[in-house]
Amino acid sequence: MSPENTGPAAVIVLAAGAGTRMKSRTPKILHEIGGRSLVGHALNAARSVHPRDLALVVRHERDLVAAHVAALDPDALIVDQDDVPGTGRAVEAALEALDALHPQGPLSGTVVVTYGDVPLLTGGLLAELVATHESEGNAVTVLTAVLDDATGYGRILRAADGTVTGIREHKDATEAERGIREINSGIYAFDAAVLRDALVHVTTDNAQGEKYLTDVLALARAAGGRVAAVVTEDRWQVEGANDRVQLSALGAEHNRRTVEAWMRAGVTVVDPATTWIDSTVTLDEDVRLLPNTQLHGATTVARDAVVGPDTTLTDVLVGEGATVIRTHGSGSTIGARASVGPFTYLRPGTVLGETGKIGAFYETKNVTIGRGSKLSHLGYAGDAEIGEDTNIGCGNITANYDGEKKHRTVIGSGVRTGSNTVFVAPVRVGDGAYSGAGAIIRQDVPAGALALSIARQRNSEGWVAANRPGSVSAALAKSAAAVETAAAGAAPTSSTTPAPTEEG
């Protein structure tokens, strides 16, 4: 049986809230931790239990959220919540939409309900919830946690036999009920038929004037169904992000878990406290990450590579045995055993070949650098192609922009360029060519040629005294001239009388 057929009938992700406490123009569930939006984490967890259908309920910034979800999970069903407030109505709308997908009859089986702002929830915990629900034959199974401070959370009410009798929202709870520390995570597994029938009877007669999903538990129990709980000891998995403080705390915890998982997988992280790794990053065994390293996006680092310190890479492929030191890079590829840095800026489109080098204070963009070639220091290479085993001298730049269009520079293999060479694109330099220091290359250079830009040096003596009188430079120049004059006067003069020669 394929994985698609082994999971629950459906997972419903609730993502309609405005999230006003986030104080942001960005919808709460689109804020990111670990390189993914909050709702992206929720979708990943939902998909990991292989539901037959997945629905996401939206309302606030509907079009923006729907577009984001469609890009992440095109098969997810987008459901709009109407004007009736509350999680109960959100789930009811989703269930109606899911039923409409099945003309042969309403949805049956297990329906999981979770939230779009609980980013640390794992597929493993959802799978445990589903397994317990189905093995015990429950009508409803709720995921709970025990907190030291349960303020603001719905409290779990239990019977003497340990089964759940209901959930009391904090604002509706008595003082005695507020003393309960076991809280509702808002994550459930329902029998679809029980859920459908109970929602019809849920009202908005409560302090919030909302249709509470929590009321389903008491209704299911009253109808003779068994209601139970799965208690997690990992409170982080049920923590939501309601404001920037909680978002930051969840981000830090997510990163701690990510870094620890990579260390257990064979990656050396010298300083976990200053190392940040996105969920989407891939690392091989024996990678070494030095302090203040941040790896984002689709970055991949191969075995024995060393990254850091003070390095940020986004969507960068780092080859086996490469070293990347004090570098900011994005959209680039670094070949095996190549070296980059320190103080290097790799812009998108940079491809550095095996054993190549991009050194200190270099910026590159849209450039392909062949195997073994070196761009060692103080330069810029953009919109260029450089062959193999070429050495680009200090201070070289490709002048690729004429004010309107970008042009390309092509430099062959085995080329040696002098310091401060400027390549005025479009221009080509043949294999094995050389350039002299200070050369400005405006025309193609044939293979094996030496390109020089030589202008006769002209010294305008006395210029400082005439144009900068009274300056420090003028005073120093005057002193130096006096010293030279004195030295010239003290030197012995040569005799004009020819020295006698000895006759042979």
C-alpha positions in Angstrom: 0.0 0.0 0.0 1.4 3.4 -0.9 2.1 6.0 1.8 -0.7 8.2 0.4 -3.3 5.6 1.5 -2.0 4.9 5.0 -2.7 8.3 6.6 -5.8 10.0 8.0 -8.7 10.9 5.8 -7.8 14.6 6.0 -5.7 17.2 7.8 -7.3 20.6 8.3 -4.9 23.5 9.0 -6.5 26.6 10.6 -4.9 29.8 9.3 -7.6 32.4 9.2 -6.6 34.6 12.1 -5.4 38.2 11.8 -2.5 37.8 14.3 -2.9 41.5 15.4 -0.4 41.0 18.3 2.4 40.5 15.7 1.9 44.2 14.8 2.9 43.6 11.2 1.6 44.2 7.7 2.7 40.6 6.9 0.2 38.0 7.9 1.3 36.2 11.1 1.6 32.8 9.4 3.8 34.1 6.7 6.5 35.2 9.2 9.5 32.9 9.0 11.7 30.8 11.3 14.4 28.4 10.1 14.0 29.5 6.5 10.3 28.6 6.2 7.1 30.4 7.0 5.1 29.3 10.0 2.5 27.9 7.7 5.2 26.2 5.7 6.3 24.3 8.8 2.6 23.4 9.5 2.1 22.1 6.0 5.3 20.0 6.2 4.1 18.4 9.4 0.6 17.8 7.9 1.9 16.2 4.7 4.3 13.9 6.7 1.3 11.8 8.0 0.2 11.2 4.4 -3.4 12.5 4.6 -5.7 11.7 1.6 -6.8 15.4 1.6 -5.3 18.5 3.1 -7.3 21.7 3.6 -6.2 25.1 4.8 -8.7 27.6 6.1 -8.0 31.3 5.3 -9.6 34.7 5.9 -7.1 37.5 6.9 -5.1 38.6 3.8 -6.8 35.8 2.0 -5.2 36.2 -1.4 -1.7 36.7 -0.1 -1.9 33.6 2.1 -3.6 31.5 -0.6 -0.9 32.4 -3.1 1.9 31.5 -0.7 0.2 28.2 0.2 -0.4 27.3 -3.5 3.4 27.9 -4.2 4.3 25.6 -1.3 1.7 22.9 -1.7 -0.4 23.1 -5.0 -2.6 20.2 -3.9 -3.8 21.8 -0.7 -7.4 22.8 -0.7 -7.9 26.5 0.2 -11.1 27.1 2.2 -12.6 30.5 3.0 -14.0 31.1 6.5 -17.2 33.1 6.5 -18.3 35.8 8.9 -19.2 33.4 11.7 -16.2 33.6 14.1 -14.4 30.8 15.9 -12.4 27.6 15.2 -15.5 25.5 15.2 -16.9 27.4 12.2 -13.5 27.2 10.5 -13.4 23.4 10.8 -17.0 23.2 9.7 -16.3 25.2 6.5 -13.3 22.9 5.8 -15.3 19.8 6.4 -18.1 21.0 4.0 -15.5 21.8 1.3 -13.8 18.4 1.8 -17.2 16.6 1.6 -17.8 18.4 -1.7 -14.7 16.7 -3.1 -16.2 13.3 -2.5 -19.5 13.0 -4.5 -19.6 9.3 -3.6 -20.4 10.3 0.0 -19.2 12.5 2.9 -15.7 12.2 4.2 -15.2 9.3 6.6 -12.3 8.2 8.9 -9.9 10.3 10.9 -9.7 14.1 10.5 -6.8 15.9 12.1 -7.1 19.6 13.0 -3.9 21.7 13.5 -2.8 25.3 13.2 -0.7 27.4 10.9 1.3 29.1 13.6 2.7 26.0 15.5 6.0 25.6 13.6 7.8 23.1 15.9 5.0 20.5 15.7 6.5 17.3 14.1 5.0 14.7 11.8 6.0 12.2 14.4 3.8 13.6 17.1 0.9 14.0 14.7 1.4 10.3 13.7 1.3 9.3 17.4 -1.9 11.3 17.8 -3.5 9.5 14.9 -2.3 6.1 15.9 -3.6 6.5 19.5 -6.9 7.8 18.2 -7.5 4.9 15.8 -6.2 2.1 18.0 -8.4 3.2 21.0 -11.4 3.8 18.8 -11.9 7.3 20.1 -14.4 9.8 18.9 -12.0 12.6 19.7 -8.4 12.6 20.8 -6.8 15.9 21.8 -3.1 16.7 22.0 -2.3 18.2 25.4 0.7 19.5 27.4 1.4 20.3 31.0 2.7 23.8 31.6 3.9 25.6 34.8 1.9 28.6 33.8 -1.2 27.8 31.8 -2.6 31.3 31.7 -4.5 32.0 28.5 -4.9 28.3 27.5 -8.0 26.2 27.5 -7.9 23.7 30.4 -8.4 19.9 30.0 -11.2 18.6 32.2 -11.0 14.9 33.0 -13.3 12.3 34.6 -12.2 10.0 37.4 -11.2 7.3 34.8 -8.9 9.7 33.1 -10.9 10.3 30.0 -11.5 13.8 28.8 -14.9 15.3 29.7 -14.3 18.7 28.0 -12.1 21.8 27.6 -12.8 25.1 29.3 -11.4 28.2 27.7 -9.5 30.4 30.1 -12.0 33.3 30.0 -14.9 30.9 30.7 -13.1 28.9 33.4 -13.8 29.0 37.1 -11.0 29.8 39.6 -10.7 26.0 40.4 -10.5 25.2 36.7 -7.8 27.8 36.1 -5.6 25.9 38.6 -5.4 23.0 36.1 -2.0 22.9 34.4 -2.9 20.5 31.6 -3.7 22.6 28.6 -5.3 22.1 25.2 -2.9 22.5 22.3 -5.8 23.0 19.8 -4.6 20.0 17.9 -7.1 17.1 17.5 -7.9 13.8 15.8 -11.7 13.4 15.2 -13.9 10.8 13.8 -15.3 12.6 10.7 -18.9 11.6 11.4 -18.7 12.6 15.1 -17.2 15.9 14.1 -19.8 16.7 11.5 -22.7 15.9 13.7 -21.4 17.8 16.8 -20.6 21.0 14.8 -24.2 21.3 14.0 -25.0 21.7 17.7 -22.1 24.1 18.6 -23.4 27.6 19.4 -21.7 31.0 19.9 -23.1 31.3 23.5 -19.9 32.1 25.3 -17.7 35.0 26.5 -16.1 35.4 23.1 -19.2 35.0 21.0 -17.4 32.4 18.9 -18.2 28.9 17.7 -15.7 26.9 19.7 -14.2 23.7 18.4 -13.6 22.7 22.0 -17.3 22.3 22.5 -17.2 19.2 20.2 -15.5 17.2 22.9 -18.3 17.5 25.4 -20.9 16.9 22.7 -19.1 13.8 21.5 -18.9 12.4 25.0 -22.6 13.1 25.6 -23.4 11.1 22.5 -21.5 8.1 23.9 -18.2 8.6 22.2 -14.8 8.1 24.0 -12.7 11.3 24.3 -9.0 10.9 25.2 -5.8 12.8 25.2 -2.2 12.3 24.1 0.1 14.2 26.4 3.4 15.5 25.0 6.3 16.3 27.3 7.7 18.6 24.6 5.8 21.8 25.1 7.6 23.5 22.2 5.7 21.3 19.7 2.4 22.9 20.7 3.7 26.5 21.2 2.2 29.1 18.8 3.7 32.4 17.7 1.3 35.2 18.7 3.8 38.1 18.8 7.4 38.9 17.9 8.7 37.7 21.3 7.2 34.3 20.9 8.4 34.2 17.2 11.9 34.9 18.3 11.8 32.2 21.1 10.4 29.6 18.6 13.1 30.6 16.1 15.9 30.1 18.6 14.5 26.8 19.8 14.0 25.6 16.2 17.6 26.5 15.4 18.9 24.8 18.6 17.2 21.6 17.5 18.4 21.9 13.9 22.0 22.5 15.0 22.0 19.7 17.5 20.5 17.3 14.8 23.3 18.1 12.4 26.0 17.6 15.1 24.5 14.2 15.8 24.7 13.5 12.1 28.4 14.1 12.0 28.8 17.8 11.5 31.2 19.8 13.7 29.7 23.0 15.0 32.3 24.9 17.0 29.9 27.4 18.5 26.3 26.3 18.4 25.2 29.6 20.0 26.3 31.6 17.0 25.5 29.2 14.2 22.2 29.4 12.4 21.1 26.7 9.9 17.8 26.8 8.0 15.5 23.7 7.7 16.3 23.6 4.0 20.1 23.3 4.3 21.9 20.1 3.6 25.2 19.1 5.2 27.5 16.1 4.8 29.4 14.3 7.4 32.7 15.9 8.5 31.6 19.4 7.5 33.1 22.0 10.0 31.2 25.2 10.8 33.1 27.9 12.6 31.5 30.6 14.8 29.1 33.2 13.5 28.1 31.1 10.5 24.6 31.4 9.0 23.4 28.9 6.3 20.2 29.7 4.5 17.9 28.5 1.8 19.0 25.6 -0.4 22.7 25.8 0.7 24.5 22.5 0.5 27.9 21.8 2.0 29.9 18.7 1.0 32.1 16.5 3.1 35.3 18.0 4.7 34.4 21.6 3.8 35.0 24.3 6.3 32.7 27.3 6.5 33.3 30.4 8.7 34.0 32.1 10.8 31.7 35.2 10.2 30.1 33.7 7.0 26.6 34.0 5.6 25.6 31.8 2.7 22.2 31.6 1.0 21.5 29.1 -1.8 25.2 28.3 -2.1 26.7 24.9 -3.1 30.0 24.3 -1.3 32.1 21.5 -2.7 34.0 18.8 -0.9 37.0 20.0 1.0 36.4 23.7 0.1 37.1 26.5 2.6 34.9 29.6 2.9 36.1 32.3 5.3 34.4 35.6 6.2 32.2 35.6 3.1 28.8 36.8 2.2 27.4 34.7 -0.7 24.2 33.9 -2.5 23.2 31.9 -5.5 26.7 30.6 -6.1 28.7 27.4 -6.5 32.1 26.8 -4.9 34.0 23.8 -6.3 35.8 21.0 -4.5 38.9 22.1 -2.6 38.4 25.7 -3.7 39.0 28.6 -1.3 37.0 31.8 -0.8 37.8 34.7 1.5 38.3 36.4 3.7 36.1 39.4 3.2 34.6 38.2 -0.1 31.2 39.0 -1.6 29.8 36.3 -3.9 26.7 37.5 -5.8 24.3 35.3 -7.7 25.7 33.4 -10.7 29.2 33.0 -9.3 30.7 29.6 -10.2 34.2 28.8 -8.9 35.8 25.7 -10.3 37.7 23.0 -8.4 40.8 24.2 -6.5 40.1 27.7 -7.6 40.4 30.8 -5.4 38.5 34.0 -4.8 40.5 35.9 -2.2 40.4 38.9 0.1 38.1 41.9 -0.7 36.8 40.5 -3.9 33.3 40.8 -5.4 32.0 38.5 -8.1 28.7 38.3 -10.0 27.5 36.1 -12.9 31.0 34.8 -13.5 32.3 31.4 -14.2 35.9 30.7 -13.0 37.7 27.6 -14.3 39.5 24.9 -12.4 42.6 26.2 -10.6 42.2 29.8 -11.5 42.8 32.5 -8.9 41.3 35.9 -8.2 43.4 36.6 -5.1 42.6 40.1 -3.9 41.1 43.5 -4.3 39.0 43.2 -7.4 35.7 42.8 -9.1 34.7 40.2 -11.7 31.2 40.5 -13.2 29.5 39.1 -16.3 32.7 37.2 -17.1 34.1 33.8 -18.1 37.6 32.9 -16.9 39.3 29.7 -18.1 41.5 27.2 -16.2 44.8 27.9 -14.4 44.5 31.7 -14.9 45.9 34.1 -12.4 44.1 37.5 -12.1 46.4 40.1 -10.5 45.7 42.4 -7.6 43.2 45.2 -8.3 41.8 43.8 -11.6 38.2 44.6 -12.5 35.9 43.9 -15.4 34.2 47.1 -16.5 31.0 45.4 -17.5 28.4 48.3 -17.5 28.4 51.1 -20.0 25.6 53.0 -18.3 22.8 51.2 -20.2 23.8 47.6 -20.9 25.9 44.9 -19.3 28.7 43.4 -21.4 30.7 40.2 -21.1 34.4 39.6 -20.6 36.0 36.3 -21.7 39.5 35.5 -20.4 41.1 32.3 -21.5 43.1 29.6 -19.7 46.7 30.1 -18.5 46.4 33.9 -18.6 48.5 36.1 -16.3 47.3 39.6 -15.6 49.3 42.4 -14.0 48.1 44.5 -11.1 45.3 47.0 -11.7 44.3 45.6 -15.1 40.9 46.9 -16.3 38.9 44.8 -18.9 36.5 47.1 -20.7 33.8 44.8 -21.9 32.9 43.4 -24.3 36.5 42.0 -24.7 38.2 38.7 -25.1 41.7 37.6 -23.9 43.2 34.5 -25.5 44.8 31.6 -23.8 48.2 32.1 -22.3 48.1 35.9 -22.7 49.7 38.4 -20.3 48.8 42.0 -19.4 51.2 44.6 -17.9 50.5 46.4 -14.6 47.9 49.2 -15.1 46.8 47.9 -18.5 43.4 49.0 -19.8 42.2 46.3 -22.1 39.8 47.8 -24.7 40.5 45.4 -27.6 40.7 41.6 -27.8 44.1 40.2 -26.8 45.4 37.3 -29.0 46.5 34.1 -27.4 50.1 34.3 -26.1 50.3 38.1 -26.5 51.4 40.7 -23.9 48.9 43.6 -23.6 50.4 46.9 -22.4 48.9 50.4 -21.9 52.0 52.6 -21.7 51.9 56.4 -21.5 55.2 58.4 -20.9 55.5 59.6 -17.3 55.6 63.4 -17.0 56.8 65.1 -13.8 55.9 68.8 -13.4 58.6 70.0 -11.0 57.7 72.7 -8.5 54.0 72.1 -8.9 53.3 71.8 -5.2 55.1 75.1 -4.3 53.2 76.9 -7.0 49.8 75.5 -6.5 49.7 74.6 -2.7 51.8 77.3 -1.0 51.7 77.1 2.7 50.6 73.5 2.8 52.4 70.7 4.8 53.3 69.2 1.4 54.9 72.4 0.3 56.9 72.7 3.5 58.1 69.1 3.3 59.0 69.5 -0.3 61.0 72.7 0.4 62.9 70.9 3.3 63.7 67.9 1.0 65.0 70.3 -1.7 67.2 72.0 0.8 68.6 68.7 2.0 69.3 67.7 -1.6 71.0 71.0 -2.3 73.2 70.7 0.7 74.1 67.1 -0.1 75.0 68.2 -3.6 77.3 71.0 -2.3 79.2 68.7 0.0 80.1 66.1 -2.6 83.8 66.2 -3.9 84.3 67.6 -7.4 86.1 65.6 -10.0 89.5 67.0 -11.5 89.5 68.2 -15.1 93.2 67.2 -15.4 93.7 63.8 -17.0 95.3 61.3 -14.7 98.8 60.3 -15.8 99.2 57.0 -17.4 102.1 54.6 -17.1 103.9 53.9 -20.3 104.5 50.4 -21.1 
